[in-house]
Every structure is written in C-alpha cells, then in structure tokens.
Amino acid sequence: MNRTGPIESGSGGVTAELLARYDQPGPRYTSYPTAVDFHDGFGPTEYAERLADASARLNDPLSLYVHLPFCESRCSFCACHVVIPGKQSVADVYLDRVVAEARATSAKLGERRVLQQYHWGGGTPTYYSPDALATLHHQILSEFELAPGAEVALEVDPRVTTAEHLSTLRELGFNRISMGVQDTDEVVQDLIGRHQTWEQTATLDETARRLGYESINIDLIYGLPGQDERSFARSLELVIGLRPDRLAVYSFALVPWMRPHQKRIDTSQLPDLDTKFALLSLAIERLTGAGYQQIGMDHFALPDDELAIAHADRTLSRNFMGYTTKRGTEIVGLGTSAISDVAGAYSQNHRRLASYYVAVDTGRLPTERGIALDDDDRLRRFVITELMCNGRLSGSEVAHRFGVAVVDYFAFELAGLQAPGGLIEAGLVRVNGADIEATAMGRPFIRNVAMAFDARLGGGRGDRVFSRTV
C-alpha cells in the first residue's frame, strides 16, 4: 500500500512523506540516559553506595519492582526479558533468590522501607501458583512496608490467570492489574503465537471487577502481522466494551537482533508504514470518541483516572513501570534484568539467570551495569520526561529547577527545531520563547521530539538497538 496524500482515520493530515522522514530508530525514554548507555563500570559497589545515600531520605517516596520472568510459552512478538523454564522446579528456585536480594537490598536501605508503589512484572507473574505468590509477597513485605493507599499492581496473562489467582492477590492487597490482550483477531493471534479467546479476557475482567480491583489496564499492540484497520477496529470495539480504566496501545517493536525468537515472524505479513500509522490513528479516534483521554505517548485513561488528572495538572511522570502519578519516586528493582533508579543513578541486575544466581548466592548485590547521572543528564532527563509525559516544556520551570535559560542552554537544539525541514516546519512542534510544545499532529511523533534533546544519541549506534519510532 503506497499512499501519497494524508493518511485518514484521525491522523491530523500526516502524510506518507512525513511518516517516512520520521520513522527511524529511537528510544522509548523509560529512562534518560537510556539503557544503551549503561556500562559495567557501575557495579555492586557503586549501587550499594547509592542505596546508602538513599537510606538517609526517610520521607521520600520509594517504589519496588519485582521481575518474575517466567512464561509457559514464548509469543513471537514479545520483546520483554522472559524465560521459558520447561519445568516448574526451574522457576521455583528463582523465588528464593528474589527474597534473598530483597533482604540484602533492604539492609542497605536501613529504615527507608515504606513503599508508595509495589509492582510485579514479567514474564507472567501468575505463572506461579496462588500459594507461591502469597509466600513471595509475605516474604518481601517482611523487608518492606506498604504505605496507606499504596499502588499495588501486577501484570496478568488471561490465558493462565485463574479466579483463585485474582482472589488470593486481592486478599494480599493488590489493587491494580494490567491484562495483556494485544489483539483479539484469531488470524493475528495465530501469526504471533498467542491464542487467547475473548471469553478468557472478558471472564478475567469480570472477576477482577467483582473482587474489587480499583484499576484495570488492558494492553493492545498495533503493527502486528496480519493486522488491518477492519480487524483492529473490532479489537478496539470489544475492549472498549469492557470499559477498562486505562489502556496502553503500544507500537510493535520489531528487534530480532535483540530478541532472536522474533525471526519467526514473517515480515511480509506486517502492515506497511502508513497502514501501521492508520491503526494508531484509528485507536486514537475510537478511544477518544469513547471518552478516554490520550496520555503521553501510548496510554489512554478515563477522565477520572489518576493518570488523566495528573496529565491535566502537568504532574505526570514516567519510569520503568510506565506512566505514573508518583513523580520523583526512587525505584528499587528486584530480580533478573530489573532496573533501579536510586540517588541519581540507574542500576540494572544481571540478565542471565546463572549470573544473577551466582551474585545472590555469594551475598553480592546482583548489579551487572548502570550509570551515574551528571548535571546535564539530570536536566535533559527532566526535559525529555516533560515532553514524553505532558507534551510540552515550560522554560520558567526549567529555570526554577535548574537555574538555566532554555534559550541559552539548548540554543543548538532549538536551532535544529527551527531549521528548514525541522520539526517546526513539519508542524510537529511549536516554540514560544522558552516554552516548547508538541502539536496535535506531533503527539504521535513525541519520541522524535524528545530525541532532539538527547545529547547521547548519535553516530548511528541506535540503529541496531532501538525500535522504530512510528
């Protein structure tokens, strides 16, 4: 399909030429600097120092992320860090290591153990039995404490999550779930190796509502093999009918150089660029038409949801757990590949199970790599986060927080925006003095806007690391 005019379905007049120009590899900016810049010169000793630094700030908010990487089977589209264990015993021994890491980490944090956010991700946390999850939860909370009103969330796969899972987790205090759906069309499901009936999804949603979960999120992906506007419209219709509190509509990240199992995907079955953008435009049109507000890059929320309120108040933030209302919260990550954001540094655990086990079993923090942020990193992180979360940047706020003038500090970047053929001429960005804002047409290209302020991006090194921005 080769279109030359504007792409329809609420695209705001975006042309195929514009898509081709800005469809390039780029970060998703769950962090800045991105994980590409992490290095092995930052290890367990450096992370321990940061935890000790953080321990003194008893009243600052703290979040805990637990990575449970195991799945029964591997979906061909998946770009997450997952492990297919083959037998249950392989997964069982992992939990003991996570608890040991929790104890070692809490010891470094001293009395600072109260959690505003507590999140289990994967993989598939509900790969484990309800009893195993209950035991894990109690052991972790023997080291940490949940603050009143804390967000206690996990990711669930409707294909393996039972009513007993949801009931047990609700009794433990979990109040939010995120359900993976991706696409409801059987042809698409066959092409991505993920067969999930609509009955499984709807039944789990109904059970979660009945048990009193406060917030339900559903994940969809556009750009999957076999998708077209007709089939994706049907998926949107079904999901909207459940009226989830939030939806995440992710762009399919094709990164076979990082995830070799994606080589199973027949790329001839993928939607072309303008069709893929039409799918995104369709999602924006249908979801906003159903009363959802577009949040940040790829999220949607009902108007009374905390994310929507934070977006309206310009207090929305972003971290490795996604968009969040908990601005400025430090994050401690447990488990293989988990990333922590503590005391001005990022720290990532070993990604290989064997290396993670050796570190934990020998009493070391399982840090594989990381990075300490300098003053420029902190400033650019704020700028990029503001753009990714709220679509705009206030020059006066930058001056207040960092004591610099946007027009001076970012003179080079602003010149790039204003250059012939730049983002301003393309209609994606407007600049008013020291204030920068993405236009309605620029919001789907917000990663490209953020990239203009990334001092570490360049030299083509992202071409074999990052997914494409559109």
Sequence and secondary structure as in RCSB ss.txt:
>XXXX:A:sequence
MNRTGPIESGSGGVTAELLARYDQPGPRYTSYPTAVDFHDGFGPTEYAERLADASARLNDPLSLYVHLPFCESRC
SFCACHVVIPGKQSVADVYLDRVVAEARATSAKLGERRVLQQYHWGGGTPTYYSPDALATLHHQILSEFELAPGA
EVALEVDPRVTTAEHLSTLRELGFNRISMGVQDTDEVVQDLIGRHQTWEQTATLDETARRLGYESINIDLIYGLP
GQDERSFARSLELVIGLRPDRLAVYSFALVPWMRPHQKRIDTSQLPDLDTKFALLSLAIERLTGAGYQQIGMDHF
ALPDDELAIAHADRTLSRNFMGYTTKRGTEIVGLGTSAISDVAGAYSQNHRRLASYYVAVDTGRLPTERGIALDD
DDRLRRFVITELMCNGRLSGSEVAHRFGVAVVDYFAFELAGLQAPGGLIEAGLVRVNGADIEATAMGRPFIRNVA
MAFDARLGGGRGDRVFSRTV
>XXXX:A:secstr
    SB  SS  S BHHHHHHH  B    SSSS GGG BTTS HHHHHHHHHHHHT TTS EEEEEEE B SS  
TT  S  B  SSHHHHHHHHHHHHHHHHHHHHHHTT  EEEEEEEEES GGGS HHHHHHHHHHHTTT EEEEEE
EEEEEE TTT  HHHHHHHHHHT  EEEEEEE   HHHHHHHT    HHHHHHHHHHHHHHT SEEEEEEEES T
T  HHHHHHHHHHHHHH  SEEEEEE    TTT GGGGGS GGGS  HHHHHHHHHHHHHHHHHTT EEETTTEE
E TTSHHHHHHHHT  EEETTEEES TT EEEEESTT EEEETTEEEEE SSHHHHHHHHHTT   EEEEEE  H
HHHHHHHHHHHHHHHSEE HHHHHHHHS  HHHHTHHHHHHHHSTTSTTTTTSEEEETTEEEE TTTGGGHHHHH
HTT TT  TTGGGGTS B  
